Amino acid sequence: MNETDNLSEEHVNARRLSRHLARRTSLAFALFGALWILLSDWVLAAVASHPAEFAAWQTYKGWVFIGISTLIVYGTLARAERKQERANAALAASEGRYRLLFASNPHPMWVYDVETLHFLEVNAAAVEQYGFTQEEFRTMASATSGRPKM
């Protein structure tokens, strides 16, 4: 898998997460709205004694609905943002461990693009064994025999 494939996979995963978040937020909002209308109208009908009082309470009920629904949407988005931050931190830690293992490995190693065979990264052992700098490696393509070719 090359770098472009990784980016497109990350893009697909981000879109999937975004659609999932939109569905969850919409469902939570719709469910809350339906329950709010049904239950609050039932309570107001029992509490309000005449139409003017009922109308005043309807206004207050609308403001409370806006406040609570805003908190629901905010909570859903904040939770999704925290989840994304944790995923990014885990990815960074994993990449750091990979880079440490790659860079400190005593055996020559390299990463190359499978389509072009050009080197993307080489470790210090490869630089030492073959005598090329990392920049020189990046201008070369990988040979199938195991030794870099120019």
Secondary structure, DSSP 4 states (H G I P E B T S, - for coil): --HHHHHHHHHHHHHHHHHHHHHHHHHHHHHHHHHHHHHHHHHHHHH--SHHHHHHHHHHHHHHHHHHHHHHHHHHHHHHHHHHHHHHHHHHHHHHHHHHHHHH-SS--EEE-TTT-BEEEE-HHHHHHH---HHHHHTSB--TTSS-B-
